[in-house]
Amino acid sequence: MVAGFLGAAATGKLVPHARWLTETYDISLGMAGFTISAVMLPGAILSAWLGVVTDRLGARNVTLSGMVLAGAASIALGSASGLAPLIALRLVEGIGYCLLVVGATVLVVEVSTPRHRTLALAVWSSFAPIGFALGQWASAGVQGGDRLAAIGSWHGALLVAAAIIAGVVLPGRSAAQPMGARASMLDGFAHPPALLASLAFGCVTGVLLAAVAVTPLVLAQINDMSVGEAAKLTALASLPGIAGRFAAGWLLGWRMTPRAVLVTAGASGVIAIALALLARLPLLPALALFTMFQILMGIIPGVLSAMIPHVVPGPDRIGTVSGLINQMVTLGNLIGPPLVLSAYALADAGGAAALLAGWSIICVALVAHLAVFRRPVA
C-alpha cells in the first residue's frame, strides 16, 4: 500500500505547479498539462505487455524494479535543462510507475490469505486516488526556481527507500501451477471474463474522472461562483468516494452478492449524476448528490479489484490480466475528461449529463455481466 501511495504521488505532484511550468518554459497551459499527465502515457501503451512480463519474471522483481526506476527518474527531474528532458524523465517515471502498479497488484494476491484476499484487493484499489491527493498536497507548498529538484528529491528518495525495505520484507514468488505455455497478451484479450472486467475498469475510472472534471463548471454556472471555488468544493466532495472502495471489501465480506452491490451502486450513481448536473439545485444539495455519486460509484473499482483472481484464465496469468486492466484504466483516465468536456462545450450541462448518465449505464452493464463470482483460480 505504501509503495502504491508513493508511486501514485507522481501523478499529482506537479499539478499545483502548472502555472509555474508555463512561465518557466514559456509554454501554454495545455502543454503544461501534457507535461503533468505524461507520466500516465506509458501505462496506456505498455501495461498489457508489462503484465505478461510480470507473469514471466515474477511480481516481486517487477515491483521493485518499477520503484527503483520511478525513484531514479524522479530524483533526476531537478537536472532537466529544458522542457524536452523534463517530459522524457516524466515518461521514464511513468514506465516505473506502471511496473509498480501491475506488479504490486499480483503481490497483493500472493501475500494475502484466501480469507482476506477480497478485502485486500478492494483496499488496494484505493492507492491511486489517495496517492494522487498526497502527492498534490505534499508538493503544493514547495516554491522557488529549484522546486523540481526539491519535489523530485523527496519523492524519489522515498520510493528508493521503500524499494530497499520491500526487498527485505517481501517474500519470493509463490509457487503456481503452470498452464503449459508462456504468458501472452492474448491470454487476457481472448478470455471474456478478463476482457470484460478490464473494459469495466476503464469505463468506471473514466466516468469518475470525467464527472470530477465537468461538475465544477456546472456548479460555477448555476451558483454564480468561480470555477476555482467550485473545483475546491468538488475535490472535497470526491474524497468520500475512496470510502466506497473500502466499503466494497466489507460488503462482500458480509456475503452481499456482487450483483446487488454493483447494480445498486450503478443505478444510484446514474440518478445522482443526472440530478447533480440537470437540476438547478442549490449548492449544498448538489454537492451532497455529487458526493453520493462518488461514494456509490467508488464501490465498483473495489469490487472489480476483488474480482481479479476470479476472472483470470489461470493462476499464473494474474499479471497478464492486471496489466490489461491497468491499460484500460489509463485509457479511461485519458479519454474521459476531454470527451465529457467536449460535450459540455457543445451542448452545455444537459449534454454532459446525458453522456455521463449513458456512460454510467454502460459501466453497470459491463460489470453486472461479471457479477457472479466463480471459484478463484489463485
C-alpha positions as CSV (number, residue, x, y, z in Angstrom):
1,M,0.0,0.0,0.0
2,V,2.8,2.4,0.9
3,A,4.5,1.7,-2.4
4,G,1.2,2.3,-4.2
5,F,0.8,5.7,-2.5
6,L,4.3,6.8,-3.3
7,G,4.0,5.6,-6.9
8,A,0.7,7.4,-7.5
9,A,2.1,10.6,-5.9
10,A,3.9,11.0,-9.3
11,T,0.5,11.7,-11.0
12,G,-0.3,14.6,-8.7
13,K,2.9,16.1,-7.5
14,L,3.3,18.6,-10.4
15,V,-0.4,19.6,-10.6
16,P,0.0,22.6,-8.2
17,H,2.8,24.0,-10.4
18,A,1.1,24.1,-13.8
19,R,1.2,27.9,-13.9
20,W,4.9,27.9,-12.9
21,L,5.6,25.4,-15.7
22,T,4.0,27.8,-18.2
23,E,6.1,30.7,-17.0
24,T,9.4,28.8,-16.6
25,Y,9.3,27.0,-20.0
26,D,7.3,29.6,-21.9
27,I,4.6,27.1,-22.9
28,S,0.8,27.0,-23.0
29,L,-1.3,25.8,-20.1
30,G,-2.3,22.8,-22.4
31,M,1.4,21.9,-22.8
32,A,1.9,22.2,-19.1
33,G,-1.0,19.8,-18.7
34,F,0.7,17.3,-21.0
35,T,3.9,17.6,-19.0
36,I,1.9,16.7,-15.9
37,S,0.0,13.8,-17.5
38,A,2.9,12.4,-19.5
39,V,3.6,10.0,-16.5
40,M,0.3,8.2,-17.5
41,L,1.2,7.7,-21.2
42,P,3.4,4.6,-20.7
43,G,0.6,2.9,-18.9
44,A,-1.7,3.5,-21.8
45,I,0.7,1.8,-24.2
46,L,2.7,-0.7,-22.3
47,S,0.5,-2.0,-19.4
48,A,-0.8,-5.1,-21.2
49,W,2.7,-6.2,-22.3
50,L,4.2,-5.4,-18.8
51,G,1.6,-7.6,-17.3
52,V,2.9,-10.5,-19.4
53,V,6.4,-9.6,-18.3
54,T,5.2,-9.8,-14.7
55,D,4.0,-13.3,-15.1
56,R,7.3,-14.3,-16.7
57,L,9.7,-12.6,-14.3
58,G,7.7,-12.6,-11.1
59,A,5.7,-9.8,-9.4
60,R,8.4,-9.1,-6.7
61,N,11.1,-8.4,-9.3
62,V,8.9,-6.3,-11.4
63,T,7.5,-4.3,-8.5
64,L,10.9,-3.5,-7.0
65,S,12.3,-2.6,-10.5
66,G,9.4,-0.2,-11.0
67,M,10.0,1.5,-7.7
68,V,13.7,2.0,-8.3
69,L,13.2,3.2,-11.9
70,A,10.5,5.7,-10.9
71,G,12.5,6.9,-7.9
72,A,15.7,7.4,-10.0
73,A,13.7,9.3,-12.7
74,S,12.0,11.5,-10.0
75,I,15.4,12.4,-8.4
76,A,16.7,13.3,-11.9
77,L,13.9,15.8,-12.5
78,G,15.9,18.6,-10.9
79,S,18.6,18.2,-13.6
80,A,16.2,18.7,-16.5
81,S,17.7,21.6,-18.5
82,G,14.6,22.1,-20.7
83,L,11.1,21.0,-21.5
84,A,12.1,18.0,-23.6
85,P,14.3,16.4,-21.0
86,L,11.6,17.1,-18.4
87,I,9.0,15.3,-20.4
88,A,11.4,12.4,-21.2
89,L,12.0,11.9,-17.4
90,R,8.3,12.0,-16.8
91,L,7.8,9.2,-19.3
92,V,10.6,7.1,-17.7
93,E,8.9,7.8,-14.3
94,G,5.7,6.6,-15.9
95,I,7.2,3.3,-17.0
96,G,8.4,2.7,-13.4
97,Y,5.0,3.6,-12.1
98,C,3.4,1.2,-14.5
99,L,5.7,-1.6,-13.5
100,L,4.9,-0.9,-9.8
101,V,1.1,-0.9,-10.3
102,V,1.0,-4.1,-12.3
103,G,3.5,-6.0,-10.2
104,A,2.1,-4.8,-6.8
105,T,-1.4,-6.0,-7.8
106,V,-0.1,-9.5,-8.3
107,L,1.8,-9.2,-5.0
108,V,-1.4,-8.4,-3.1
109,V,-2.8,-11.6,-4.4
110,E,0.3,-13.6,-3.5
111,V,0.9,-12.3,0.0
112,S,-2.8,-12.2,1.2
113,T,-4.5,-15.2,2.6
114,P,-7.6,-16.5,0.8
115,R,-9.8,-15.4,3.8
116,H,-8.7,-11.8,3.5
117,R,-7.9,-11.6,-0.3
118,T,-11.2,-9.9,-1.3
119,L,-10.8,-7.2,1.3
120,A,-7.0,-6.8,0.5
121,L,-7.7,-6.2,-3.2
122,A,-10.6,-3.8,-2.5
123,V,-8.4,-1.8,-0.2
124,W,-5.5,-1.9,-2.7
125,S,-7.7,-0.3,-5.3
126,S,-7.7,3.0,-3.3
127,F,-4.0,3.6,-3.8
128,A,-4.3,5.8,-6.9
129,P,-6.7,8.5,-5.6
130,I,-5.0,8.6,-2.2
131,G,-1.6,8.7,-3.7
132,F,-2.6,11.5,-6.2
133,A,-4.0,13.6,-3.3
134,L,-1.0,13.0,-1.2
135,G,1.4,14.0,-4.0
136,Q,-0.6,17.1,-4.7
137,W,-0.7,18.1,-1.1
138,A,2.9,17.4,-0.3
139,S,4.3,19.4,-3.2
140,A,1.8,22.3,-3.0
141,G,4.0,24.2,-0.5
142,V,7.3,23.9,-2.4
143,Q,8.2,27.2,-4.0
144,G,11.2,28.8,-5.8
145,G,13.0,28.2,-9.0
146,D,14.5,24.9,-7.9
147,R,11.2,23.4,-6.9
148,L,11.6,20.5,-9.4
149,A,14.7,19.4,-7.7
150,A,13.1,19.7,-4.3
151,I,9.9,17.8,-5.3
152,G,11.8,15.1,-7.2
153,S,14.4,14.6,-4.4
154,W,12.0,13.8,-1.6
155,H,9.7,11.8,-3.8
156,G,12.4,9.8,-5.4
157,A,14.3,9.2,-2.2
158,L,11.1,7.8,-0.5
159,L,10.5,5.5,-3.5
160,V,14.1,4.1,-3.4
161,A,14.0,3.7,0.4
162,A,10.6,1.9,0.1
163,A,12.1,-0.4,-2.5
164,I,15.0,-1.3,-0.3
165,I,12.7,-2.1,2.6
166,A,10.3,-4.0,0.4
167,G,13.2,-6.0,-1.0
168,V,14.0,-7.2,2.6
169,V,10.5,-7.9,3.8
170,L,8.6,-9.2,0.7
171,P,8.6,-12.9,0.2
172,G,9.6,-14.5,-3.1
173,R,7.1,-15.5,-5.7
174,S,4.7,-18.2,-4.5
175,A,4.6,-21.4,-6.5
176,A,1.9,-21.6,-9.2
177,Q,0.8,-24.5,-11.4
178,P,1.9,-23.7,-14.9
179,M,-0.6,-23.6,-17.8
180,G,1.8,-25.3,-20.1
181,A,2.7,-22.2,-22.2
182,R,4.4,-18.9,-21.7
183,A,2.2,-15.9,-20.8
184,S,0.9,-13.9,-23.8
185,M,-1.2,-10.7,-24.2
186,L,-3.7,-12.9,-25.9
187,D,-4.4,-14.7,-22.7
188,G,-6.2,-11.7,-21.4
189,F,-7.8,-10.4,-24.6
190,A,-9.1,-13.8,-25.6
191,H,-10.6,-14.6,-22.1
192,P,-14.1,-12.9,-22.0
193,P,-14.3,-12.5,-18.2
194,A,-10.9,-10.8,-18.1
195,L,-11.6,-8.7,-21.1
196,L,-15.0,-7.5,-19.8
197,A,-13.6,-6.8,-16.3
198,S,-10.8,-4.7,-17.9
199,L,-13.3,-2.8,-20.1
200,A,-15.5,-2.2,-17.0
201,F,-12.5,-0.8,-15.1
202,G,-11.7,1.6,-17.9
203,C,-15.3,2.8,-18.1
204,V,-15.7,3.3,-14.4
205,T,-12.5,5.2,-13.9
206,G,-13.2,7.3,-17.0
207,V,-16.7,8.3,-15.9
208,L,-15.5,9.1,-12.3
209,L,-12.7,11.4,-13.6
210,A,-15.0,13.0,-16.2
211,A,-17.6,13.8,-13.6
212,V,-14.9,15.4,-11.4
213,A,-13.8,17.5,-14.5
214,V,-17.2,18.8,-15.6
215,T,-19.1,19.2,-12.3
216,P,-17.2,22.4,-11.2
217,L,-18.1,24.1,-14.5
218,V,-21.8,23.3,-14.0
219,L,-21.8,24.3,-10.3
220,A,-20.0,27.6,-11.2
221,Q,-22.5,28.3,-13.9
222,I,-25.6,27.6,-11.7
223,N,-24.4,29.2,-8.5
224,D,-22.6,32.3,-9.8
225,M,-19.2,31.4,-8.4
226,S,-15.7,31.0,-9.9
227,V,-14.7,27.6,-11.3
228,G,-11.7,27.6,-8.9
229,E,-14.0,27.9,-5.9
230,A,-16.3,25.2,-7.3
231,A,-13.3,22.9,-8.0
232,K,-12.2,23.1,-4.4
233,L,-15.6,22.1,-3.2
234,T,-15.9,19.1,-5.6
235,A,-12.4,18.0,-4.7
236,L,-13.5,17.7,-1.1
237,A,-16.8,16.1,-2.1
238,S,-14.8,13.5,-4.1
239,L,-12.8,12.3,-1.1
240,P,-15.6,10.1,0.4
241,G,-15.6,8.1,-2.9
242,I,-12.4,6.5,-1.6
243,A,-14.5,5.1,1.3
244,G,-16.6,3.3,-1.3
245,R,-13.6,1.2,-2.3
246,F,-13.0,0.2,1.3
247,A,-16.7,-0.5,1.7
248,A,-16.6,-2.9,-1.2
249,G,-14.5,-5.4,0.8
250,W,-16.8,-5.3,3.8
251,L,-19.9,-5.6,1.7
252,L,-18.6,-8.7,0.0
253,G,-17.4,-10.0,3.4
254,W,-21.0,-9.8,4.6
255,R,-21.9,-12.2,1.8
256,M,-23.9,-9.5,0.0
257,T,-23.9,-10.6,-3.6
258,P,-21.6,-8.8,-6.1
259,R,-24.6,-8.3,-8.3
260,A,-26.5,-6.5,-5.6
261,V,-23.6,-4.3,-4.8
262,L,-22.9,-3.4,-8.4
263,V,-26.4,-2.8,-9.6
264,T,-27.3,-0.7,-6.5
265,A,-24.1,1.4,-6.9
266,G,-24.6,1.8,-10.7
267,A,-28.2,2.7,-10.6
268,S,-27.8,5.2,-7.7
269,G,-24.8,6.7,-9.4
270,V,-26.7,7.3,-12.6
271,I,-29.5,9.0,-10.7
272,A,-27.1,11.1,-8.6
273,I,-25.0,12.4,-11.5
274,A,-28.1,13.2,-13.6
275,L,-29.7,15.1,-10.8
276,A,-26.5,16.9,-9.9
277,L,-26.0,18.1,-13.5
278,L,-29.5,18.5,-14.8
279,A,-31.4,20.0,-11.9
280,R,-30.9,23.7,-10.9
281,L,-30.3,22.8,-7.3
282,P,-28.8,24.9,-4.5
283,L,-25.1,24.4,-4.0
284,L,-25.2,22.2,-0.9
285,P,-27.8,19.7,-2.2
286,A,-25.9,19.5,-5.5
287,L,-22.7,18.7,-3.6
288,A,-24.4,16.1,-1.5
289,L,-25.7,14.3,-4.6
290,F,-22.2,14.5,-6.2
291,T,-20.7,13.0,-3.0
292,M,-23.3,10.2,-3.1
293,F,-22.3,9.5,-6.7
294,Q,-18.6,9.4,-5.8
295,I,-19.3,7.0,-2.9
296,L,-21.6,4.6,-4.8
297,M,-19.6,4.5,-8.0
298,G,-16.4,4.2,-5.9
299,I,-17.7,0.8,-4.7
300,I,-17.3,-0.6,-8.2
301,P,-13.5,-0.3,-8.6
302,G,-13.2,-2.0,-5.2
303,V,-15.4,-4.9,-6.3
304,L,-13.6,-5.1,-9.6
305,S,-10.2,-5.3,-7.9
306,A,-11.5,-8.1,-5.7
307,M,-12.7,-9.9,-8.8
308,I,-9.3,-10.2,-10.4
309,P,-8.5,-13.7,-9.1
310,H,-11.9,-14.8,-10.3
311,V,-11.6,-13.8,-13.9
312,V,-8.0,-14.8,-14.8
313,P,-7.6,-17.8,-17.2
314,G,-5.1,-19.4,-14.8
315,P,-3.1,-19.0,-11.6
316,D,0.0,-17.8,-13.5
317,R,-1.9,-15.2,-15.5
318,I,-2.7,-12.7,-12.8
319,G,-0.1,-10.3,-14.0
320,T,-1.3,-10.5,-17.6
321,V,-4.9,-9.6,-16.5
322,S,-3.6,-6.9,-14.1
323,G,-1.6,-5.3,-17.0
324,L,-4.7,-5.4,-19.3
325,I,-6.8,-3.8,-16.5
326,N,-4.2,-1.0,-16.0
327,Q,-4.1,-0.3,-19.7
328,M,-7.9,0.2,-19.8
329,V,-7.8,2.3,-16.6
330,T,-5.2,4.6,-18.1
331,L,-7.1,4.9,-21.4
332,G,-10.2,5.7,-19.5
333,N,-8.4,8.4,-17.5
334,L,-7.0,9.9,-20.7
335,I,-10.3,9.8,-22.7
336,G,-12.9,10.5,-20.1
337,P,-12.4,14.2,-19.2
338,P,-11.9,15.6,-22.8
339,L,-14.9,13.6,-24.1
340,V,-17.3,14.9,-21.5
341,L,-15.8,18.4,-21.5
342,S,-16.3,18.5,-25.3
343,A,-20.0,17.5,-24.8
344,Y,-20.3,20.3,-22.2
345,A,-18.8,22.8,-24.7
346,L,-21.2,21.8,-27.4
347,A,-24.4,21.1,-25.5
348,D,-23.9,22.7,-22.1
349,A,-24.7,20.9,-18.9
350,G,-27.6,18.8,-20.4
351,G,-25.3,17.2,-23.0
352,A,-22.6,16.4,-20.4
353,A,-25.2,15.0,-18.0
354,A,-26.7,12.8,-20.7
355,L,-23.3,11.5,-21.7
356,L,-22.3,10.7,-18.1
357,A,-25.6,9.0,-17.4
358,G,-25.4,6.9,-20.5
359,W,-21.8,6.1,-19.8
360,S,-22.7,5.0,-16.3
361,I,-25.3,2.6,-17.6
362,I,-22.7,1.0,-19.8
363,C,-20.4,0.7,-16.8
364,V,-23.1,-1.1,-14.8
365,A,-24.0,-3.4,-17.8
366,L,-20.3,-4.4,-18.2
367,V,-19.8,-5.1,-14.5
368,A,-23.2,-6.8,-13.9
369,H,-22.3,-9.3,-16.6
370,L,-19.4,-10.3,-14.4
371,A,-21.2,-10.0,-11.1
372,V,-21.5,-13.7,-10.4
373,F,-18.2,-14.8,-8.9
374,R,-16.6,-18.0,-9.9
375,R,-14.3,-20.0,-7.8
376,P,-11.0,-18.1,-7.8
377,V,-8.1,-19.8,-9.6
378,A,-5.4,-18.3,-7.3
